[in-house]
Amino acid sequence: MLNLNPQTLKRLRRFREIKRGYYSFLFLAGLLVVLSFGELLVNSRALLVHYEDTLYFPTYSDFRPGTDFGLDYDYEVNYRELQATFDEQGSDNWVLMPPVPYNPLENHAPGGVFKPTSPSIDTRHLLGTDTTSRDILARLFYGTRIALWFSIAFMLAVYAIGITIGCAMGYFGGMFDLIFQRFIEIWSNIPFLYMIIIVFSVIPQTFTIPAKIVILLTVMVLFSWTSMTYYMRTETYKEKSRDYIAAARVIGASNTRIIFRHILPNVLSTLVTFMPFTVVSAITAITALDFLGFGLPAPTPSLGELLKQGTATLRTAPWIVMSAFGTLVILLTIVTFIGEAVRESFDPKKFTTYR
Amino acid sequence: MPSSVSPKSAPILKVTDLKMHFPVKEGILLRANKSNKAVDGISFEIQPGETLGLVGESGCGKSTLGRCIARLYEPTSGSIEFEGNDITKLKGRALMPYRQNIQMIFQDPMESLNSRHTIGDILEEPYIVQKIGDKASRAKRVRELLNIVGLPTRSITRYPFEFSGGQRQRIGIARSIALNPKLVVCDEPVSALDVSIQSQILNLLVDLQKEFNLAYLFIAHDLAVVKHISDRIAIMYLGNIVEESTGESIYHEPRHPYTKSLISAIPIPDPHRRVKREIISGDVPSPINPPSGCRFHPRCPRVMERCKLEAPLLRTVADHQVCCHLDDL
């Protein structure tokens, strides 16, 4: 059973009262759910194919050769063309496409020339295409999904390492603390951008894209956990010297028990307030890296890569930079609103009664 | 005089020449050249079911002594024997059986109770840590404990901040007796409370002592409180015990100059009685650089040349143990 401390309940209630932050939170949560099932909304594969009295669900299934549906090729079915073919035949066969019938990696250039095309409802490119004729809405959609999940994974990893090491430094103190403090001072002064450039120039091209993303995440985490340790260390030092820890020790509680049952729950509430802001900075960092070309490996859809294209074609195709910029602004504003509300509702001054 | 001072039954606690020096780190290299001699050579005994009151100014090391005995600190030297077993250097698991027998009550009950745990959690924790009983029997025991200290059973699901200071201290007391200890170190258990609540808590402590045959090491800076509860009283000054005797005797026939001034400082609720106060001047010297010879000599009204050079040893004067060079105590 989830047994919440009344203080925590009070904070949650306060968070709900701050409408701007609360609705932003609901919006972001909804967005994450929608993005997780994004293949149903933005995809070049059909949702549903009715062919010869059989229903097919190609979205999450394996690749289907064109011959499966009476076409004359054995590479992957082009469902948009299949839909047109079925319409021409006028038979019982039909295809149901997602609202945006493009995937973020395909170059859709009916004329055979890759060029940015402006937004249009007729071609179903609702936000136009980019310089290589890829659908911008699809790229924004999947770019946002990767950026958000990447940032959340980044935050969780940074907190896990930062909390563990910071807590250990504060709790055990002494030489351990001293050595780690010096180590962190040196470590946090290594320029992180150079490290990324070096790492990516060293790893072989044969690595798969997911492997490269994980490597990027690892490098970013390795150079970002240090700031968390400062908060954890001082908070742990403070809590450790309080009498309730002494009382736990007198009854014989082990270090593990003291850390997990007593210190961490008392310290974590401070850290929760930092979480949204860490996500904001992670989104900004990954976008900046993509913009510079050191971020997510091509052809992964990303906001930074769109911004880069957009600034290069600012005069000829302004819709690219507008949509990427707009998305980034909305995303960062939403997360910042959440952060503000969390910080406000966790503000200790709201609950302190001076005795 | 009956020799009630040193009955020769087996003491439950025997402390011999206990020293607790904290290193003081200074300079760029943080070398520990000096040390804070918070407890500097203390010896005493506590009999089963007895209360030893420990009195001293703030900063004299009485809390440090209490925490050494509860083994929150590892003493620098000397020995602590509990029922004849040396527990001075025990660590971790080896210390577990003694944790059950030696418990502690803290000064500020708000600080000593984890504000994120319910009263039920707090009182159950000793049993979980010591692996005693199952969930049902522990819950039953928690209700018993609340009953013993006079709190309603519905407190189980409440949090510490929902209680008053006195009630919180009752929770602290309930936790300290949860494991049926034989010795409880009470570190100023009433000094954070209202005067009206103090006596209730003191009476509770006295009742519990009778019921469970507890021995107390009762630390306080308030002589009136200590006199009420203690069988014997030890007066501490700057890391040493300067005088020890029965409560009555300390009160009516103080021997050491420091004790005399302490006793004479107790206000008497009679406006017509004039007492000749023995006022001592100055502050307690730093325990990092304690005075040479007798620790008390810079403030002593009867200081002699010898006091500055030679540290006095505890000696028996009538039924007192006194640490002073004066002949006419």
Interface residues (C-beta under 8 A of the other chain):
Chain A: N5 P6 Q7 R242 D243 Y244 A246 A247 A248 R249 V250 I251 G252 A253 S254 R257 R261 H262 P265 N266
Chain B: R67 A70 L72 L95 M96 R99 Q100 I102 Q103 M104 F106 Q107 D108 E111 S112 L113 N114 S115 R116 E125 P126 V129 Q130 Y159 G172 R175 A178 L179
